[in-house]
Amino acid sequence: MTQAHAPALLARGPWDADQVHAVWRDEAFVADEAKVGAADAAIVALRDRGSPSHDGTGARLVGFETEGDTLHVELQPLRWALRLVDGDASATISALCVVRDSEGRWLAGRRAEWLASWAGRWALGAGGAVDEGESPFTTLTRELDEEWSVTAQRVRGEALVRLPHNLIMFIGQAWLAAGATVTPDHEHDAHAWWPAEIDDWPKEADEPLRRMARLLQ
């Protein structure tokens, strides 16, 4: 089942909302029998450790191209649980909205232990699956509101990347107005504002998070 996928920077912004064009196929992605079985097992494992056994529809990246300062992505529906398949997430696409405050600090949250992915780990900003029919840019602002109950002053798309297990990430960056406050949702059990200087981050900030932040500087 495990497949090797080289991590890659697929496209580099910056892009504003009107520079990210998403087209959706009508037909859903059909996974092979082995992947369907692995997704079923992953959902059962989540239920067994007390996590809500949510499943549903996510998005798969079929293809992309850059044209001048515009990013075009072609997406199709697929089963959400396919992102949990070990070694190959079937090019499921998610969005990550890295958040900065007016002083340049970075919003970090520790993900609750019951979550399906990156449980118990610190992460930057807000992130989640692209919903059916949605542009990945819209996912940035929706997740920011859902996870932190805040609206950004400015949002920018930064990069499209592929992770080693063939999960695609649309990465954006959001800046909050001076005095803006955040309220974490139930998916976070702790949060902090890390210093603007990455070298001054605490020890819980692992190397992948530092590399991500440096990509965005």
C-alpha positions as CSV (number, residue, x, y, z in Angstrom):
1,M,0.0,0.0,0.0
2,T,2.8,2.4,0.9
3,Q,3.9,4.5,-2.1
4,A,6.9,6.9,-2.3
5,H,6.0,10.5,-3.3
6,A,8.7,13.1,-3.4
7,P,7.7,16.3,-1.6
8,A,7.6,19.2,-4.0
9,L,6.9,22.9,-4.3
10,L,4.4,22.7,-7.2
11,A,3.6,26.4,-7.6
12,R,4.6,29.6,-5.9
13,G,2.5,32.7,-5.4
14,P,1.7,35.2,-4.2
15,W,-1.9,35.2,-5.3
16,D,-5.0,37.2,-4.3
17,A,-8.4,35.6,-4.1
18,D,-9.3,36.5,-7.7
19,Q,-6.0,35.0,-9.0
20,V,-6.9,31.5,-7.8
21,H,-9.3,29.8,-10.2
22,A,-10.8,26.4,-9.3
23,V,-12.8,24.2,-11.7
24,W,-14.6,21.2,-10.4
25,R,-15.2,18.0,-12.3
26,D,-18.7,16.5,-11.9
27,E,-17.5,12.9,-11.5
28,A,-16.0,11.8,-8.1
29,F,-12.7,10.1,-7.8
30,V,-13.1,6.3,-7.5
31,A,-10.3,4.7,-5.4
32,D,-9.2,1.1,-5.8
33,E,-10.4,-1.6,-3.5
34,A,-7.3,-1.6,-1.4
35,K,-7.5,2.1,-0.7
36,V,-11.2,1.9,0.2
37,G,-10.4,-0.9,2.7
38,A,-7.6,1.2,4.2
39,A,-9.8,4.2,4.5
40,D,-12.5,2.1,6.2
41,A,-9.9,0.8,8.7
42,A,-8.7,4.3,9.4
43,I,-12.2,5.4,10.3
44,V,-12.6,2.4,12.6
45,A,-9.3,3.2,14.3
46,L,-10.4,6.8,14.9
47,R,-13.7,5.6,16.5
48,D,-11.8,3.1,18.7
49,R,-9.6,5.9,20.2
50,G,-12.6,8.1,20.9
51,S,-12.4,10.4,17.9
52,P,-15.7,11.4,16.2
53,S,-15.8,9.0,13.2
54,H,-16.6,11.8,10.7
55,D,-16.3,11.0,7.0
56,G,-17.7,12.7,4.0
57,T,-16.6,14.4,0.8
58,G,-13.3,16.2,0.3
59,A,-11.4,17.4,-2.8
60,R,-8.7,15.9,-4.9
61,L,-6.2,17.8,-7.1
62,V,-6.5,16.5,-10.6
63,G,-4.2,19.1,-12.2
64,F,-2.9,22.7,-12.0
65,E,-1.2,25.3,-14.1
66,T,0.1,28.8,-13.6
67,E,-0.6,31.5,-16.2
68,G,1.1,34.8,-15.5
69,D,0.1,35.7,-11.9
70,T,-2.9,33.3,-11.9
71,L,-3.1,29.8,-10.5
72,H,-5.6,27.4,-12.1
73,V,-6.5,24.2,-10.3
74,E,-8.8,21.4,-11.4
75,L,-10.5,19.5,-8.6
76,Q,-12.9,16.6,-8.1
77,P,-14.8,15.2,-5.2
78,L,-13.4,12.2,-3.3
79,R,-14.1,10.5,-0.1
80,W,-12.6,12.4,2.8
81,A,-11.2,9.4,4.6
82,L,-8.8,8.6,1.7
83,R,-6.5,11.3,3.2
84,L,-5.9,8.9,6.1
85,V,-4.5,6.1,3.9
86,D,-0.9,5.3,4.9
87,G,1.6,6.3,2.3
88,D,-0.8,7.7,-0.3
89,A,-3.6,10.3,0.3
90,S,-4.7,10.2,-3.3
91,A,-3.8,13.8,-4.0
92,T,-6.4,15.0,-1.5
93,I,-6.1,18.8,-1.2
94,S,-6.2,20.8,2.0
95,A,-5.6,24.4,2.8
96,L,-3.3,25.9,5.5
97,C,-3.8,29.5,6.6
98,V,-0.7,30.7,8.5
99,V,-1.6,33.6,10.7
100,R,0.4,36.7,11.7
101,D,-0.6,39.5,14.1
102,S,0.2,43.2,13.6
103,E,3.5,42.7,15.4
104,G,4.6,39.9,13.0
105,R,4.1,37.1,15.6
106,W,2.9,33.7,14.5
107,L,-0.3,32.0,15.8
108,A,0.4,28.4,16.9
109,G,-2.1,25.9,18.2
110,R,-1.7,22.5,19.7
111,R,-4.0,20.0,18.0
112,A,-6.2,18.0,20.3
113,E,-5.4,14.3,20.8
114,W,-8.6,13.0,19.3
115,L,-8.0,14.6,15.9
116,A,-7.6,12.4,12.8
117,S,-4.2,13.9,11.7
118,W,-1.3,15.6,13.5
119,A,-2.9,14.8,16.9
120,G,-1.1,16.4,19.9
121,R,1.2,18.4,17.6
122,W,1.7,22.1,17.3
123,A,0.6,23.6,14.0
124,L,0.6,27.1,12.5
125,G,-2.7,28.9,12.0
126,A,-5.7,27.1,10.7
127,G,-6.2,24.3,8.2
128,G,-8.6,21.8,6.8
129,A,-10.0,20.0,3.8
130,V,-11.3,21.9,0.8
131,D,-15.0,21.5,0.7
132,E,-16.8,20.3,-2.5
133,G,-17.3,23.2,-4.9
134,E,-15.0,25.5,-2.9
135,S,-11.9,27.3,-4.0
136,P,-8.8,26.6,-1.9
137,F,-8.5,30.3,-1.3
138,T,-12.0,30.4,0.2
139,T,-10.9,27.5,2.5
140,L,-8.2,29.7,4.0
141,T,-10.7,32.3,5.4
142,R,-13.4,29.7,6.3
143,E,-11.0,27.7,8.4
144,L,-9.6,30.8,10.1
145,D,-13.2,31.8,11.1
146,E,-14.1,28.2,12.2
147,E,-11.0,27.5,14.2
148,W,-10.1,30.9,15.6
149,S,-13.3,33.0,15.3
150,V,-11.4,35.9,13.7
151,T,-11.4,37.7,10.3
152,A,-8.2,38.7,8.7
153,Q,-7.3,42.1,7.5
154,R,-5.4,40.7,4.6
155,V,-5.0,37.2,3.1
156,R,-2.7,36.0,0.4
157,G,-2.1,32.6,-1.3
158,E,1.5,31.6,-1.0
159,A,2.2,28.2,-2.4
160,L,0.9,24.8,-3.6
161,V,3.0,21.9,-2.2
162,R,2.9,18.2,-2.2
163,L,3.8,16.3,1.0
164,P,5.5,13.0,1.1
165,H,2.3,11.0,1.5
166,N,0.8,12.6,-1.5
167,L,-1.4,15.1,0.4
168,I,-1.6,18.5,-1.4
169,M,-1.5,21.7,0.6
170,F,-2.6,25.1,-0.6
171,I,-0.7,27.4,1.8
172,G,-1.8,31.0,2.5
173,Q,-0.9,33.7,4.9
174,A,-3.3,36.0,6.8
175,W,-2.5,39.2,8.7
176,L,-4.7,40.4,11.6
177,A,-5.5,44.0,12.4
178,A,-4.0,45.5,15.5
179,G,-6.0,44.5,18.6
180,A,-7.6,41.5,17.0
181,T,-8.2,38.6,19.3
182,V,-8.5,34.9,18.6
183,T,-10.7,32.3,20.3
184,P,-9.6,28.7,19.7
185,D,-12.2,26.0,18.9
186,H,-12.4,22.5,20.4
187,E,-9.8,21.1,18.0
188,H,-7.1,23.0,20.0
189,D,-6.2,22.4,23.6
190,A,-3.5,25.1,23.8
191,H,-2.4,28.1,21.7
192,A,0.4,30.7,21.8
193,W,1.8,33.6,19.8
194,W,5.3,32.7,18.8
195,P,7.9,35.5,18.3
196,A,8.3,37.2,14.9
197,E,11.9,35.9,14.7
198,I,11.8,32.2,13.9
199,D,15.1,31.6,15.7
200,D,13.4,32.7,18.9
201,W,10.6,30.1,18.8
202,P,10.1,27.7,21.7
203,K,11.3,24.1,21.6
204,E,7.9,22.7,20.7
205,A,8.2,24.4,17.3
206,D,9.6,21.5,15.3
207,E,11.8,21.8,12.2
208,P,9.0,21.3,9.7
209,L,7.1,24.3,11.2
210,R,10.3,26.4,11.0
211,R,10.9,25.4,7.4
212,M,7.3,26.3,6.6
213,A,7.6,29.7,8.2
214,R,10.8,30.5,6.4
215,L,9.2,29.7,3.1
216,L,6.7,32.4,3.8
217,Q,9.1,35.1,4.8
